[in-house]
Amino acid sequence: MNNPKIRQVGIFTESEEITHWLACTLKLTTLSFDSICILNKSSDIAKNSPSLIIVTECKFRALYNYLNKANTLLPVLVVTRDFNGFRVPNANRLTIDLLPLPAATIGLLEHSIKAVFQDFKLNQELTKLAHYDALTGAANRLLFQDRCKQALKMAKRNKRAVGLLYFDLDEFKPINDTYGHDIGDELLKRFVEIVSSVSCETDTLARLGGDEFALLLPDLS
């Protein structure tokens, strides 16, 4: 994440105009990849989105103590609405924005945050289904073809060889016919686990057909 952001949300009192909430809602719903942190009236962390811990590389307890050190910055945030250069343990610098929020709408905000991250999780799952075999977790034909094209380009540029191994599991159909498809599925998954365990991280194992697999070795020095 090149330019991560933490959105710190201050809480207004019941008497504040609801227009503040409407403005914040509009902004928050467009920030699905930003992290959100809700502070209570004492400037303590009340709620935070899951990505906040990912961005800062902290567990929640450590994060709680860590961000509380920034409480002295809140007056600055109120005036400037933006603070650049908040350093986190991974040495990245974050941009922190402070948004006013009516206290009565916190429940709605939490619901909005959950909806945003449910959509984000769904998008991740759909991306995985589009590029990986649902049964074995190996790459599918589409992803494998793309990886092969990239590997050939890199090999030509670096003047190195590319390796390709093809696997066709013999007598697999009789296993399905004799023991059932559940056993056959477990065999395929176990095969992928074994091959993956002895492959490099840069290699790509793909399922090309029912019992056909291929392993791409992009860099044979």
C-alpha angles and dihedrals in degrees: 000000000000099000108020119184136200115206109207110196118205118206122232126202127265091264096062119110116268088227088080089061093048091052092048093048091053091051097043095051089060094051101074092144096045124090121244128209124181118207124197126221090279091055091248121138109265100169137356136187119246093246091061089073091045093051094048095037091227134124115239098259092049090043092053092056092040098054093041086068086066094060090103087063094061095088088053091049092051091056101038100030088213136063121187125195105039101157122216130193094270089061094247120132118229133206113228122199124189117214123188115233134182111243092226091066100055092104091054090048092053089051090051092049091051091049092051094052093043087057090047091051091047091052090052091051092048090050090051092049090051094055108026137057109257094217105043103020090233119135115274126233094268095054091042092055091050092049090050092053091049092046092052091050092050092045091053092048095047095035094236135133128256123214128212126187121190122203125195111177107223121220092010095135094060088054090056092045094047104037103021135252094282091064090044091052091051090051091053092049091048091050091054091048092052095047092044091051092060097039129092122250090248093055121096122216114196137184107225099175143346096304100359122106137170132199120208117206103191100186121040105173 
